[in-house]
Amino acid sequence: MSLRLRILVVDDEPQIHRFLTPALEAAGFEPVRAETAAAALREIALRAPDAVILDLGLPDMDGKDALRKARAFYDGPILILSARDRETEKIDALDLGADDFVEKPFGVGELLARLRAAIRRGPRGEAAPTAVRCGDLDIDLAMRSVRRKGAPVRLSPKEFELLGRLVEGGGKVITHRQLLTAVWGPAHEHDTQYLRVFVGQLRQKLEADPARPEHIVTEPGVGYRFVVPA
């Protein structure tokens, strides 16, 4: 019986499978192939994979619709792999429940790294982290405590709430819309400049070099993620 993690690759381009199958096998995974949304949804329902790599341009259904249907009964990691490079496509996919988004053409090293990170985070719905310790930074959400190099860091209520949302993401991309709605409410979902100011304030207080942040990382045009460096 194989102990390798099963990765469902959903793409109608044969060359993608020819490229990804040996790469996934070499990385210790068991790739499973699907070329349509219907086949993918059937596979997920019958034998849920450990993660899904999903193309948006499928022949029988838009990939975002397939993502929406899959999220109705599947809580494992889903990475979007697509040639659609518009920011709105990334944002829509993330808002619909994707864990990450990789553009075509892509480097296999980046894809595998993002896949491993998504698998480490585990299924959606698991308890979010309440404490993070990395380098000289110590964050305890339950205690509402932040320390850097052992010294307390004073955060405003909104700064702490924003940091909490990022930390709870567990390394996932959180879109501008998601952050603004969660922290400031639906009326502010388009105030990205407002969000940028608060992110800048957090970086000034938490990052060793705010100009080259290691923890609060920008996904250009999409949002932010909180990273615990290896």
KOLKE-256173 format. One record per residue: x, y, z of N, C-alpha, C in turn; residue in three letters. Coordinates in steps of 0.001 Angstrom, whole numbers, plus 524288, in hexadecimal, padded with zeros to 5 digits. Example, Ala and Ser with C-alpha at 12.3 -4.5 7.8 and 13.67 -1.06 7.14 Angstrom:
nx/ny/nz/cax/cay/caz/cx/cy/cz/residu
83386/7E9C6/81E78/8300C/7EE6C/81E78/83390/7F31C/81E78/ALA
83232/7F736/81BA8/83566/7FBDC/81BE4/83264/8001E/81EBE/SER
END
This chain:
nx/ny/nz/cax/cay/caz/cx/cy/cz/residu
8034F/7FB55/80000/80000/80000/80000/80376/804E2/80000/MET
80271/80890/7FC7A/805AB/80D3B/7FC03/8048D/81105/80079/SER
808CD/81324/802B1/8084B/8170F/806C4/8093D/81C7D/80493/LEU
809EA/81CD9/7FF77/80AD5/821F7/7FD11/805CA/82523/7FCFC/ARG
80655/82A38/7FD89/801C7/82D9C/7FD3D/7FFD5/82DE1/7F7A2/LEU
7FAAD/82D76/7F6F8/7F849/82D87/7F1CA/7F706/8331F/7F03A/ARG
7F8F3/834AB/7EBA1/7F814/839EF/7E9A5/7F4F5/8398C/7E492/ILE
7F045/83BB3/7E49E/7ECF4/83BAB/7DFF9/7EE55/8405E/7DC8D/LEU
7F00A/83F51/7D7C9/7F166/8436C/7D40B/7ED00/843CA/7D00F/VAL
7EA61/84842/7CFEF/7E5D5/848FE/7CC86/7E74C/84CDC/7C849/VAL
7E83C/84ADA/7C397/7E9E7/84E2A/7BF3A/7E8DE/84B2D/7BA2E/ASP
7E700/84DFB/7B624/7E5D9/84B5A/7B135/7EA68/84B97/7AD5E/ASP
7EEE1/84DB9/7AF02/7F377/84DF4/7AB9F/7F702/84944/7ACAC/GLU
7F7A5/845B7/7A8D8/7FAEA/84110/7A9B5/8007F/8426B/7AB4A/PRO
80295/846CA/7A92E/80801/84818/7AA72/808B4/8497E/7B02F/GLN
80496/84B98/7B298/804EA/84CCB/7B829/8057C/847C0/7BB4A/ILE
80273/843D3/7B9E3/802DD/83EC5/7BC95/80824/83C37/7BB85/HIS
80A0D/83C91/7B6AA/80F29/83A48/7B57A/81378/83CE5/7B898/ARG
812CB/841DB/7B9C0/816AE/844CC/7BCAD/8161C/843F5/7C28D/PHE
8113B/84435/7C478/81056/84403/7CA17/810A1/83E7C/7CC63/LEU
80EFF/83A8D/7C969/80EDF/83540/7CB8D/8143A/83378/7CD84/THR
81857/833C1/7CA50/81D73/8321D/7CC59/81F86/835B6/7D09D/PRO
81E3D/83AC2/7D04B/82015/83E6B/7D453/81DA6/83D20/7D99B/ALA
81887/83BFD/7D9A7/815E6/83A9C/7DE80/817D9/83562/7E096/LEU
818A7/831A7/7DD17/81AA1/82C8E/7DEBF/82015/82D11/7E11B/GLU
8236C/83030/7DEA9/828B7/830F4/7E0A9/828A6/83398/7E601/ALA
82498/836C8/7E6FA/8241D/8397D/7EC00/82181/83614/7F02C/ALA
8201E/8313E/7EEC9/81DF2/82DA3/7F297/81809/82D79/7F2D1/GLY
8156C/82FED/7EEF5/80FBC/82FEA/7EED6/80DB4/82BBF/7EB0B/PHE
808A8/82A92/7EB80/805FF/82726/7E7CF/80232/82A73/7E48D/GLU
803A8/82BC5/7DFB5/8002E/82F0D/7DC89/7FB93/82BF6/7DA6A/PRO
7F70B/82E8A/7DA4D/7F24B/82C52/7D80F/7F06B/83024/7D3E6/VAL
7EEE7/82E2F/7CF5E/7EDBE/83181/7CADF/7E7E1/83212/7C9F4/ARG
7E63D/836DB/7C8D7/7E0E1/837EC/7C715/7E12B/83C41/7C30E/ALA
7DE02/83BC7/7BEDE/7DE39/83F99/7BA9C/7D94A/842E8/7BA3A/GLU
7D55F/841BA/7BD6B/7D083/844C2/7BD6A/7CEDD/845D5/7C308/THR
7CB86/849BC/7C39A/7C978/84AF0/7C8C9/7C625/84671/7CADB/ALA
7C30A/8440B/7C767/7BFAF/83FBC/7C916/7C2E8/83B37/7CB36/ALA
7C71F/839E7/7C871/7CA7E/835A6/7CA35/7CD19/83703/7CF65/ALA
7CEA6/83BF3/7CFFC/7D136/83DA2/7D4C9/7CD7B/83D62/7D968/ALA
7C8C8/83F60/7D8B7/7C4F8/83F5C/7DCF5/7C383/839C4/7DE84/LEU
7C338/83657/7DA99/7C20F/830DB/7DBBE/7C679/82E64/7DEE7/ARG
7CB46/82F7B/7DD63/7CFD2/82D56/7E028/7D00F/82F66/7E5C3/GLU
7CF1F/83472/7E669/7CF45/836C5/7EBA6/7CB0C/8345E/7EF1D/ILE
7C667/8337A/7ECE7/7C213/83154/7EFF3/7C301/82BA1/7F166/ALA
7C531/8289C/7EDCB/7C5CC/82305/7EEAB/7CA9B/821B2/7F1ED/LEU
7CEDB/82487/7F101/7D3B8/82365/7F3CF/7D6B8/82879/7F470/ARG
7D57A/82B5C/7F870/7D797/8309F/7F91A/7DD8C/83093/7F90A/ALA
7DFF5/833B6/7F5A2/7E5A5/8340E/7F580/7E7A8/83745/7FA1B/PRO
7ECCE/83740/7FACD/7EF28/83A62/7FEF6/7EF92/84019/7FD66/ASP
7EF93/8411E/7F84F/7EF9C/8467E/7F650/7EDF7/8465D/7F09C/ALA
7EC41/84AE4/7EEB3/7EA80/84B5D/7E944/7ED68/84FE1/7E6B1/VAL
7EF49/84EEB/7E1EC/7F167/85311/7DE9A/7ED82/853BE/7DA2F/ILE
7EB0B/85847/7D9E1/7E67D/8590F/7D67E/7E769/85D61/7D284/LEU
7E6DD/85C13/7CD85/7E711/85FFC/7C95C/7E1BB/862AB/7C8F8/ASP
7E1C3/867B3/7C789/7DCCE/86A83/7C700/7DA44/869C7/7C1AA/LEU
7DD69/86898/7BDAC/7DB4A/8681D/7B865/7DA18/86283/7B6F0/GLY
7D5D7/86074/7B8FB/7D45C/85B07/7B7EE/7D03D/85AD4/7B3A1/LEU
7CFF4/85670/7B0BF/7CC74/85640/7AC32/7C6A7/855FE/7AD81/PRO
7C54D/853EB/7B212/7BFC3/85318/7B337/7BD88/856D5/7B74E/ASP
7C0E9/859DE/7B9DF/7BF0A/85D4C/7BE03/7C362/86128/7BF49/MET
7C1FC/865FB/7C075/7C5EC/869AD/7C236/7C848/867B2/7C74F/ASP
7CD66/8683D/7C7BF/7D010/86642/7CC63/7CE21/868A7/7D16E/GLY
7CC62/86D8D/7D137/7CA5A/86FFB/7D5FC/7C53D/86D71/7D7B2/LYS
7C213/86BD1/7D3F2/7BD47/868FD/7D54F/7BE9D/863A2/7D797/ASP
7C29F/86127/7D562/7C452/85C19/7D77D/7C665/85CC4/7DD08/ALA
7C945/86104/7DDEB/7CB48/8622C/7E323/7C6CB/862E0/7E6FE/LEU
7C2E0/865C9/7E571/7BE59/866BD/7E8D7/7BB97/8619B/7EA2A/ARG
7BADD/85E44/7E64B/7B847/8593E/7E736/7BB9B/855BE/7EABD/LYS
7C0B9/855B8/7E9CE/7C42B/85266/7ECFC/7C424/85419/7F2AD/ALA
7C40E/8592E/7F385/7C439/85B29/7F8E3/7BF43/859E8/7FBFA/ARG
7BB31/8582A/7F94A/7B66E/856A8/7FC02/7B72D/851A9/7FF29/ALA
7BB1A/84E76/7FDB2/7BBCE/84983/80077/7C182/847F3/80142/PHE
7C52B/84B49/7FFA5/7CABB/849FB/8001F/7CD87/84E67/802E9/TYR
7D067/84D21/80727/7D307/85138/80A24/7D8F5/850E5/809CC/ASP
7DAFF/84DA8/8063C/7E0A3/84D47/8058C/7E2CE/851CE/8026B/GLY
7E7F6/85226/801F3/7EA68/85673/7FF11/7E923/8564D/7F93E/PRO
7E7F5/85ADB/7F70B/7E71A/85B6D/7F16F/7EA89/85FD9/7EF79/ILE
7EE18/85E8C/7EBE4/7F169/86272/7E964/7EF72/8635E/7E3E0/LEU
7EED5/86838/7E275/7ED3F/8698D/7DD28/7F215/86A10/7D9C9/ILE
7F1F7/86788/7D53A/7F62D/867DC/7D163/7F3B1/869AD/7CC4F/LEU
7F50D/86E70/7CA9C/7F232/8708C/7C626/7F55B/87498/7C329/SER
7F420/8750B/7BE1F/7F673/87912/7BAD8/7F39E/87E40/7BB70/ALA
7EF48/87E52/7BE2C/7EC77/88336/7BF1A/7EF89/88669/7C318/ARG
7F1EB/88A9B/7C153/7F565/88D8A/7C4C1/7F2FD/8929B/7C6C7/ASP
7EE00/8938B/7C5A5/7EB8B/8984D/7C7A6/7EADD/897E8/7CD8C/ARG
7EBCD/89C44/7D030/7EB61/89C4F/7D5D7/7E5EC/89AB9/7D7A5/GLU
7E1E7/89C54/7D4B5/7DC91/89B04/7D651/7DBAE/89521/7D654/THR
7DE36/89247/7D2BD/7DD9F/88C97/7D2A5/7DFF4/88A36/7D795/GLU
7E48D/88C1A/7D923/7E705/88A19/7DDE0/7E3A0/88B41/7E29F/LYS
7E1CB/8900E/7E2F0/7DEA4/891A6/7E76F/7D99F/88E77/7E7B7/ILE
7D704/88DCD/7E347/7D229/88AC0/7E336/7D324/88527/7E4FB/ASP
7D762/882C4/7E30E/7D88E/87D5C/7E480/7D9C1/87CE5/7EA53/ALA
7DCC9/8808C/7EC66/7DE03/88069/7F1FA/7D92A/88152/7F547/LEU
7D5DA/884EF/7F39B/7D106/885ED/7F678/7CD5E/8813B/7F654/ASP
7CDC2/87E0A/7F238/7CA6C/8796A/7F1C1/7CC91/874C0/7F4D2/LEU
7D149/87558/7F708/7D346/8712C/7FA58/7D853/86EAA/7F89B/GLY
7DACD/870BF/7F474/7DFE6/86EA7/7F2F1/7E3E7/87002/7F71D/ALA
7E7C9/86C9F/7F7C8/7EBE3/86D96/7FB9F/7F05A/870C4/7F95D/ASP
7F124/8706F/7F43F/7F564/87356/7F1CA/7F47E/8736A/7EBF2/ASP
7F7B9/87677/7E928/7F6FE/87749/7E390/7FC57/8778A/7E0FD/PHE
7FD46/87426/7DD31/80237/87416/7DA54/8010E/874FB/7D492/VAL
803CB/878B9/7D244/802D1/87A13/7CCCF/805E8/87693/7C919/GLU
80393/87573/7C494/80662/87305/7C043/808CE/87752/7BCE3/LYS
80D86/876A2/7BAEE/8112F/8725D/7BC06/8134C/872C7/7C195/PRO
814C8/86E5B/7C3BF/81657/86E47/7C938/81B4E/86B0F/7C9DE/PHE
81DFA/86C06/7CE23/8227A/868D8/7CF93/820BE/86471/7D31F/GLY
82279/85FB8/7D205/820B1/85B3C/7D51C/82269/85BBC/7DAC3/VAL
826E5/85E30/7DBB7/828B8/85EE5/7E113/824FD/86230/7E43F/GLY
8231D/86679/7E1E4/81F64/869DD/7E4A2/81A48/866FD/7E59F/GLU
81865/8642D/7E1A5/8137A/86159/7E247/813D9/85D5D/7E6B0/LEU
8181D/85A64/7E6D4/818B7/85668/7EAE1/81933/858E9/7F047/LEU
81BD8/85D57/7F09A/81C63/86000/7F59F/81718/861D8/7F795/ALA
813F3/86417/7F412/80EBF/865EC/7F59E/80B33/86152/7F704/ARG
80BCD/85CFD/7F43D/808BE/8584C/7F569/80A21/85637/7FACF/LEU
80F23/855CE/7FBF1/810C4/853E5/80118/80ECE/8577F/8056F/ARG
80F08/85C9E/80484/80D2F/86050/80879/80755/85FAE/8096F/ALA
80456/85EF4/80538/7FEAC/85E47/805C5/7FD6A/85941/808B7/ALA
8005F/85525/807AF/7FF77/8502B/80A64/800DA/850A1/81026/ILE
8050E/8536B/81159/80686/8542C/816D8/80243/85705/819D9/ARG
7FFA2/85AB5/8173F/7FB81/85D9C/819EC/7F6DF/85A22/81B3A/ARG
7F63D/855E0/8184D/7F221/85229/81980/7ECE3/853D2/81750/GLY
7E8CE/850C2/81860/7E398/851E2/81650/7E16F/85701/81853/PRO
7DE20/85955/81516/7DB5E/85E0A/816C9/7D7C6/85C99/81B47/ARG
7D6E6/8604E/81EC9/7D36F/85F50/8232C/7D635/85D57/827FF/GLY
7DB4A/85BE1/82787/7DE35/85A73/82C2E/7DF04/85F48/82F8C/GLU
7DFFF/85E7E/83483/7E0C9/862E7/83809/7E554/86641/8362D/ALA
7E468/86B5B/835D7/7E874/86EF8/8342B/7EC8C/86F86/83877/ALA
7F16A/8709A/83703/7F572/87144/83B04/7F43D/875F4/83E74/PRO
7F543/8756F/84380/7F47E/879D5/84713/7F9AF/87C0F/848F2/THR
7FDEA/87937/84808/8030E/87B12/849A5/80704/879D6/84565/ALA
80A52/87D9A/84449/80E6C/87CF4/8405B/81381/87EF1/842A8/VAL
8178A/87BC5/84240/81CBD/87D63/843F2/82086/87C82/83F76/ARG
822EF/880A7/83DA9/8269C/8802E/83952/82ACB/88466/839DF/CYS
82FB0/882A3/83A21/833ED/88654/83AC0/83353/8895A/83FD6/GLY
83385/88E88/83F6E/83309/891C9/8441F/82D72/89398/8450B/ASP
829B0/8913A/84234/8243B/892DA/84286/82100/88EB4/8454D/LEU
81DCB/8907C/84909/81A7E/88CF9/84C1F/81500/88F51/84C45/ASP
81141/88C99/849B5/80BE5/88E8D/84958/80846/88AA9/84BFA/ILE
8052E/88C7E/84FAF/8014C/88936/8524A/7FC00/88BE1/851BD/ASP
7F8D0/889EE/84E25/7F3C6/88C65/84D15/7F005/88BD2/851A1/LEU
7F034/88758/8543A/7EC9A/88673/85891/7EDA6/88A50/85D05/ALA
7F29B/88B6F/85DF6/7F41A/88F0A/86220/7F475/894AC/86038/MET
7F396/8956E/85B29/7F41E/89A9D/858C1/7F96D/89CFE/85A0E/ARG
7FD68/899B0/85950/802B7/89B40/85AAD/80647/89AC3/855F2/SER
8096B/89EC6/85503/80D5C/89EAD/850E5/81281/8A08C/8533A/VAL
81693/89D67/85278/81BC6/89EE2/8545B/81FC3/89E54/84FF4/ARG
82380/8A1D8/84FFE/827DD/8A195/84C50/82CE5/8A23B/84F63/ARG
83050/89E53/84EE2/83528/89E25/851F5/833FB/89E73/857CA/LYS
82F8A/89C18/85941/82E12/89BE2/85EBA/82B4B/8A0A3/860CE/GLY
82B20/8A4CC/85DC7/828AA/8A9A6/85F98/8231E/8AA0A/85D79/ALA
81F67/8ABE6/86095/81A04/8AC76/85EAF/819B2/8B046/85A1B/PRO
81659/8AF00/8565C/8154F/8B26B/851E3/80FCC/8B494/85282/VAL
80F53/8B9B2/85275/80A32/8BC23/85316/80793/8BC92/84DC3/ARG
80303/8BA24/84D52/7FFF0/8BA66/84890/7FAAC/8BCD1/849C3/LEU
7F8AA/8BFDC/84610/7F35B/8C1DE/846A2/7EF8C/8BD4F/845F6/SER
7EAA7/8BDEB/847C1/7E6DC/8B9A6/84717/7E652/8B7DE/8416C/PRO
7E63C/8BB7E/83DB7/7E5B0/8BA05/83838/7EA9D/8B75B/83630/LYS
7EF27/8B92C/837DE/7F401/8B699/8364E/7F419/8B100/8384B/GLU
7F274/8B031/83D2D/7F27E/8AAED/83F52/7EE8C/8A777/83C84/PHE
7E9FD/8A996/83B54/7E5FE/8A682/8389B/7E7E3/8A4F7/83327/GLU
7EA70/8A89D/83078/7EC8E/8A76C/82B50/7F0C8/8A340/82BAE/LEU
7F44F/8A3D5/82F6E/7F864/89FE5/83030/7F5F8/89A98/83163/LEU
7F1EA/89A8C/834A4/7EF5C/895A6/835F5/7ED18/892E8/83135/GLY
7EA9F/895E4/82DBF/7E86A/8938D/82900/7ECB3/89133/825A6/ARG
7F126/893D8/82548/7F572/891D9/8221D/7F7BF/88CE1/8247F/LEU
7F8A2/88CFC/8299C/7FADB/8886D/82C3F/7F72F/883C0/82BDF/VAL
7F226/884B6/82C8B/7EE51/8807A/82C3D/7EE10/87E10/826D2/GLU
7EFDF/880F3/822E7/7F00A/87ED2/81DA1/7F3EC/87A6A/81D0A/GLY
7F789/879E5/820BA/7FB32/87586/820AF/7FE8C/87538/81BD1/GLY
7FFEB/879AF/81989/80332/879AE/814DF/80030/87A45/80FD2/GLY
7FAF7/87A11/8101A/7F7C1/87AC3/80B6E/7F78B/88079/809DB/LYS
7F6A4/88162/804CD/7F5AE/886AE/802F8/7F052/8886D/804E4/VAL
7F01F/88CFB/80762/7EB2D/88F57/808ED/7EA71/89414/80565/ILE
7E62E/89443/8028A/7E571/89872/7FEBE/7E458/89DA2/80172/THR
7E549/8A1E1/7FE7A/7E404/8A71A/8007B/7DE58/8A747/80257/HIS
7DAE1/8A549/7FF1E/7D54B/8A573/8005E/7D420/8A28A/8056C/ARG
7D66B/89DF4/8060D/7D57D/89AE1/80AC5/7D75E/89DBA/80FA5/GLN
7DC08/8A009/80F4E/7DE39/8A2C9/813D3/7DB0C/8A7AA/81526/LEU
7D9CB/8AAB4/8112E/7D6EA/8AF8A/8121E/7D180/8AE73/81451/LEU
7CEE2/8AA85/8123E/7C9A5/8A931/81419/7C9D9/8A720/819B0/THR
7CDBE/8A3D2/81AD4/7CE1B/8A177/81FFF/7CF7F/8A56D/82437/ALA
7D2FD/8A916/822F1/7D500/8ACAD/826E8/7D1E8/8B1C5/8272D/VAL
7D04A/8B3DB/822A5/7CDB2/8B8F2/8228B/7C7F5/8B8B8/820D4/TRP
7C645/8B443/81ECE/7C0D8/8B3BC/81D42/7C012/8B431/81760/GLY
7BB91/8B24D/8156D/7BA87/8B230/80FC1/7BACC/8B784/80D1D/PRO
7B9B8/8BBA4/80FEA/7B9CC/8C0D8/80D80/7BF43/8C278/80BD8/ALA
7C33D/8BFC5/80DD5/7C8AD/8C137/80CAF/7CB6E/8BD30/80934/HIS
7C879/8B9CE/8069C/7CAF4/8B57F/803CD/7CE5C/8B73D/7FF40/GLU
7CDE0/8BC21/7FD85/7D114/8BE03/7F927/7D548/8C1E5/7FAE3/HIS
7D5E3/8C2BA/7FFF1/7D9A1/8C69D/801DF/7DF18/8C440/8025D/ASP
7E15A/8C2AD/7FDF6/7E666/8C00A/7FE1F/7EACD/8C396/7FFFB/THR
7EA7A/8C8A2/7FEE7/7EE80/8CC31/800C3/7EE7C/8CC71/806BC/GLN
7E9DD/8CC57/808F9/7E941/8CC44/80EAF/7EBF0/8C776/810EB/TYR
7EB13/8C2FB/80E7A/7ED80/8BE1D/81038/7F367/8BE6C/80FBA/LEU
7F53D/8C0B0/80B72/7FADE/8C11B/80A8A/7FD85/8C43B/80EE8/ARG
7FAF1/8C847/810B0/7FD21/8CB76/814F1/7FDB4/8C839/819E9/VAL
7F9BF/8C532/81B45/7F9F1/8C215/8200B/7FDF8/8BDB2/81F9F/PHE
7FE6D/8BB4E/81B05/80268/8B754/81A3D/807CF/8B9BE/81AF2/VAL
80888/8BE69/818DF/80D7F/8C12B/8198D/80EB1/8C229/81F45/GLY
80AC2/8C394/82251/80B86/8C480/827E4/80D10/8BF73/82AB6/GLN
80A8C/8BB23/82959/80BF2/8B620/82BBD/81188/8B49F/82A5D/LEU
81311/8B566/82586/81868/8B40F/823FE/81C67/8B74D/826F2/ARG
81B3C/8BC46/827C3/81ED3/8BF9D/82AAF/81F9A/8BD8B/8303A/GLN
81B90/8BB43/8327E/81BD9/8B97C/837E7/81DDF/8B3E5/83871/LYS
81D2D/8B0B1/83452/81E3D/8AB1C/834E3/822D0/8A914/831AD/LEU
823F5/8AB8F/82D55/827F4/8A985/829CD/82D5E/8ABA7/82B2D/GLU
83150/8A849/82AA9/836B0/8AA12/82B6D/83819/8AE2B/8275D/ALA
83652/8AD62/82284/83719/8B12E/81E55/831DD/8B1FF/81BA6/ASP
82EFE/8B621/81D19/829C2/8B6F5/81ADF/829B5/8B765/814F3/PRO
82E1C/8B907/81296/82E5D/8B96F/80CE4/82EE5/8B41C/80A4F/ALA
83097/8B036/80D41/83120/8AAD9/80B43/82E81/8A71F/80F20/ARG
82966/8A75D/80F7A/82699/8A450/8137E/82732/89E74/812BE/PRO
827EE/89BBB/8171F/82849/89607/81712/82337/89378/818CA/GLU
8201B/89648/81BD9/81B5F/893FB/81E18/8166E/895B1/81B45/HIS
8158C/89ABB/81ABA/810D5/89CAD/8181D/81247/89DBE/8126D/ILE
81111/899F3/80F1D/812E9/899E7/809B9/80E82/89B70/80605/VAL
80FC8/89EC0/8023E/80BF2/8A09A/7FE6B/80B61/89CC0/7F9EC/THR
8067E/89BA0/7F87A/8055B/89909/7F385/8033F/89D57/7EFF9/GLU
80670/89F59/7EC5D/80511/8A41F/7E979/7FFA4/8A3F6/7E708/PRO
7FCA4/8A809/7E83A/7F773/8A894/7E605/7F355/8A511/7E85F/GLY
7F4E0/8A197/7EBE6/7F13B/89DAE/7EDF0/7F05F/89E4F/7F3CC/VAL
7F48B/89E5D/7F6D8/7F3EF/89EB2/7FC7F/7F90A/89DCB/7FF49/GLY
7F8B5/89B5A/803DC/7FD4E/89A78/80721/7FD0A/8950C/8097B/TYR
8018C/8931F/80B28/801C9/88E45/80E10/805BB/88EE6/81283/ARG
804DC/88C0F/816D1/8088F/88C12/81B1B/80BFE/8873E/81A96/PHE
8110A/8880D/81A5E/814C7/883E6/8195B/8183D/88314/81E1D/VAL
818EC/87E2D/81F8B/81CCD/87CC1/8237C/82177/87A93/82093/VAL
825C7/87D91/82005/82A38/87BD1/81CE0/82C6A/876AE/81EE7/PRO
82E3C/87373/81B37/83083/86E74/81CB0/83584/86F58/81FC7/ALA
END
